[in-house]
Amino acid sequence: MPARGWIEVNDLYCKGCELCIHDCPPQVLALDMERLTSKGYHPAHIAKDGCTGCAICAIVCPDAAITVYREITKAAPTTA
């Protein structure tokens, strides 16, 4: 089962530079053209399913606007 994740983008810091969008391996990020931040930018958001929680978006974000969460799945217990 592939890893699953999600992000939260802090609107106070995101300036819509699109670095996270271009570097996202599964290509699931986009600018939210329906919203504007208080500073007048379209913030990044997850536009489709497929986020793995790899955190590359958070690493490349120059303003530390992205927090990444990764779903933890427990392995089924094995019987000996």
C-alpha positions, 0 to 999 in steps of 0.5 A: 500500500503506498504511503498517504499524506496531506499538507497544511499551507499557512496563508500568512507565509505562502506567496504562491511562488509555485516551487512546491508545485513544480517539485512535487513528485506525484504532481498533486499540488496546484495554486488555489485560484478560488482563494486569495490570502490576506496578502493577495496571493493564491496559496498552494493546496492539494488539488488531487489525490496522491500525496505521499507525505514525502515533504519535498514541498516543505523542504523547497518552500522558501517561506516555511509555509507548508506543514506535511503530515503522513498517515501511519499504518500499523502492520498486521501482527504476524503469528508464528 
